[in-house]
Amino acid sequence: MSEIFDAVSKCYLVKEMPEDEVDALVAISEFRQFDGGMTMVRQFDKSKDLMLIVEGGARVNTFSGDKIIELGPGSIVGEMAILDNQPRSATVMSIRSTKVVFIAGEKLQALMNTYPSIELGLLRNISRVLCSYIRMSNMELDGQLNKQ
């Protein structure tokens, strides 16, 4: 469990959260391994599982297979489903042997229902990161539009 705690406690997901809340997340977490090329998340799937990449990497693809982004250690897979309760928006494939901290969606939801402060902390941190993604996308789009 200490190895999972080390990985989770370094992640943006738990920024500014008290140690006892991090411990509660660690208690419902486990390691999972994906070989290169394995599907970690499938677009349109209704799962709400969350994964923190510890080793290796993953590629986020559109439905047509185009690369959106590659993720490395410290990245989270599955955070949007926690916020909007919608099916997965993309397919995520491991690009090499990839080790993740896996948190089952049902366990995470039960934990957040029991401890609203954990839910608030997670949602705040996920929202911050998603906002940064939107800002980066806006800057990239602006750069592409100015080239035309």
Contacts in CASP RR format, 6 or more apart in sequence:
PFRMAT RR
TARGET T0000
AUTHOR 0000-0000-0000
METHOD contacts of the structure
MODEL  1
MSEIFDAVSKCYLVKEMPEDEVDALVAISEFRQFDGGMTMVRQFDKSKDL
MLIVEGGARVNTFSGDKIIELGPGSIVGEMAILDNQPRSATVMSIRSTKV
VFIAGEKLQALMNTYPSIELGLLRNISRVLCSYIRMSNMELDGQLNKQ
1 26 0 8 1.000
1 27 0 8 1.000
3 31 0 8 1.000
4 26 0 8 1.000
4 29 0 8 1.000
4 30 0 8 1.000
4 31 0 8 1.000
4 101 0 8 1.000
5 22 0 8 1.000
5 23 0 8 1.000
5 26 0 8 1.000
7 52 0 8 1.000
7 54 0 8 1.000
7 74 0 8 1.000
7 101 0 8 1.000
8 14 0 8 1.000
8 22 0 8 1.000
8 25 0 8 1.000
8 26 0 8 1.000
8 29 0 8 1.000
8 52 0 8 1.000
8 101 0 8 1.000
9 19 0 8 1.000
9 22 0 8 1.000
10 74 0 8 1.000
11 52 0 8 1.000
11 74 0 8 1.000
11 76 0 8 1.000
12 74 0 8 1.000
12 76 0 8 1.000
12 125 0 8 1.000
12 128 0 8 1.000
12 129 0 8 1.000
13 52 0 8 1.000
13 76 0 8 1.000
13 79 0 8 1.000
13 122 0 8 1.000
13 125 0 8 1.000
13 126 0 8 1.000
14 21 0 8 1.000
14 22 0 8 1.000
14 25 0 8 1.000
14 121 0 8 1.000
14 122 0 8 1.000
14 125 0 8 1.000
15 125 0 8 1.000
16 121 0 8 1.000
16 125 0 8 1.000
17 118 0 8 1.000
17 121 0 8 1.000
17 122 0 8 1.000
17 125 0 8 1.000
21 115 0 8 1.000
21 117 0 8 1.000
21 118 0 8 1.000
21 121 0 8 1.000
24 111 0 8 1.000
24 115 0 8 1.000
24 118 0 8 1.000
25 103 0 8 1.000
25 108 0 8 1.000
25 111 0 8 1.000
25 118 0 8 1.000
28 103 0 8 1.000
28 104 0 8 1.000
28 107 0 8 1.000
28 108 0 8 1.000
28 111 0 8 1.000
29 101 0 8 1.000
29 102 0 8 1.000
29 103 0 8 1.000
30 101 0 8 1.000
30 102 0 8 1.000
31 54 0 8 1.000
31 99 0 8 1.000
31 100 0 8 1.000
31 101 0 8 1.000
31 102 0 8 1.000
32 51 0 8 1.000
32 99 0 8 1.000
32 100 0 8 1.000
32 102 0 8 1.000
33 97 0 8 1.000
33 98 0 8 1.000
33 99 0 8 1.000
33 100 0 8 1.000
34 40 0 8 1.000
34 58 0 8 1.000
34 94 0 8 1.000
34 97 0 8 1.000
34 98 0 8 1.000
34 99 0 8 1.000
34 100 0 8 1.000
35 94 0 8 1.000
35 97 0 8 1.000
36 93 0 8 1.000
36 94 0 8 1.000
36 95 0 8 1.000
36 96 0 8 1.000
36 97 0 8 1.000
36 98 0 8 1.000
37 93 0 8 1.000
37 94 0 8 1.000
37 95 0 8 1.000
38 93 0 8 1.000
38 94 0 8 1.000
38 98 0 8 1.000
39 91 0 8 1.000
39 92 0 8 1.000
39 93 0 8 1.000
40 51 0 8 1.000
40 58 0 8 1.000
40 77 0 8 1.000
40 92 0 8 1.000
40 93 0 8 1.000
40 94 0 8 1.000
40 98 0 8 1.000
40 100 0 8 1.000
41 47 0 8 1.000
41 49 0 8 1.000
41 51 0 8 1.000
41 77 0 8 1.000
41 78 0 8 1.000
41 88 0 8 1.000
41 90 0 8 1.000
41 91 0 8 1.000
41 92 0 8 1.000
42 88 0 8 1.000
42 91 0 8 1.000
43 61 0 8 1.000
43 63 0 8 1.000
43 87 0 8 1.000
43 88 0 8 1.000
43 89 0 8 1.000
43 90 0 8 1.000
43 91 0 8 1.000
44 87 0 8 1.000
44 88 0 8 1.000
45 87 0 8 1.000
45 88 0 8 1.000
46 87 0 8 1.000
46 88 0 8 1.000
47 81 0 8 1.000
47 88 0 8 1.000
47 105 0 8 1.000
48 78 0 8 1.000
48 81 0 8 1.000
48 82 0 8 1.000
48 85 0 8 1.000
48 105 0 8 1.000
48 106 0 8 1.000
48 108 0 8 1.000
48 109 0 8 1.000
49 78 0 8 1.000
49 102 0 8 1.000
49 103 0 8 1.000
49 104 0 8 1.000
49 105 0 8 1.000
49 108 0 8 1.000
50 76 0 8 1.000
50 77 0 8 1.000
50 78 0 8 1.000
50 79 0 8 1.000
50 82 0 8 1.000
50 102 0 8 1.000
50 103 0 8 1.000
50 105 0 8 1.000
50 108 0 8 1.000
51 76 0 8 1.000
51 77 0 8 1.000
51 78 0 8 1.000
51 100 0 8 1.000
51 101 0 8 1.000
51 102 0 8 1.000
51 103 0 8 1.000
52 74 0 8 1.000
52 75 0 8 1.000
52 76 0 8 1.000
52 77 0 8 1.000
52 100 0 8 1.000
52 101 0 8 1.000
52 103 0 8 1.000
53 71 0 8 1.000
53 72 0 8 1.000
53 73 0 8 1.000
53 74 0 8 1.000
53 75 0 8 1.000
53 76 0 8 1.000
53 77 0 8 1.000
53 98 0 8 1.000
53 99 0 8 1.000
53 100 0 8 1.000
54 73 0 8 1.000
54 74 0 8 1.000
54 99 0 8 1.000
54 100 0 8 1.000
54 101 0 8 1.000
55 73 0 8 1.000
55 97 0 8 1.000
55 98 0 8 1.000
55 99 0 8 1.000
56 72 0 8 1.000
56 73 0 8 1.000
56 94 0 8 1.000
56 95 0 8 1.000
56 96 0 8 1.000
56 97 0 8 1.000
56 98 0 8 1.000
56 99 0 8 1.000
57 70 0 8 1.000
57 71 0 8 1.000
57 72 0 8 1.000
57 73 0 8 1.000
57 75 0 8 1.000
57 94 0 8 1.000
57 95 0 8 1.000
57 96 0 8 1.000
57 98 0 8 1.000
58 70 0 8 1.000
58 71 0 8 1.000
58 72 0 8 1.000
58 75 0 8 1.000
58 77 0 8 1.000
58 92 0 8 1.000
58 93 0 8 1.000
58 94 0 8 1.000
58 95 0 8 1.000
58 98 0 8 1.000
59 67 0 8 1.000
59 69 0 8 1.000
59 70 0 8 1.000
59 71 0 8 1.000
59 92 0 8 1.000
59 93 0 8 1.000
59 95 0 8 1.000
60 67 0 8 1.000
60 68 0 8 1.000
60 69 0 8 1.000
60 70 0 8 1.000
60 71 0 8 1.000
60 90 0 8 1.000
60 91 0 8 1.000
60 92 0 8 1.000
61 67 0 8 1.000
61 68 0 8 1.000
61 90 0 8 1.000
61 91 0 8 1.000
61 92 0 8 1.000
61 93 0 8 1.000
62 68 0 8 1.000
62 90 0 8 1.000
62 91 0 8 1.000
63 90 0 8 1.000
63 91 0 8 1.000
65 91 0 8 1.000
68 90 0 8 1.000
70 95 0 8 1.000
71 77 0 8 1.000
71 92 0 8 1.000
76 126 0 8 1.000
76 129 0 8 1.000
77 92 0 8 1.000
77 100 0 8 1.000
78 88 0 8 1.000
78 92 0 8 1.000
79 126 0 8 1.000
79 129 0 8 1.000
79 130 0 8 1.000
80 86 0 8 1.000
80 89 0 8 1.000
80 130 0 8 1.000
81 87 0 8 1.000
81 88 0 8 1.000
82 108 0 8 1.000
82 122 0 8 1.000
82 123 0 8 1.000
82 126 0 8 1.000
83 123 0 8 1.000
83 126 0 8 1.000
83 127 0 8 1.000
83 130 0 8 1.000
111 118 0 8 1.000
112 118 0 8 1.000
112 119 0 8 1.000
112 122 0 8 1.000
113 119 0 8 1.000
END
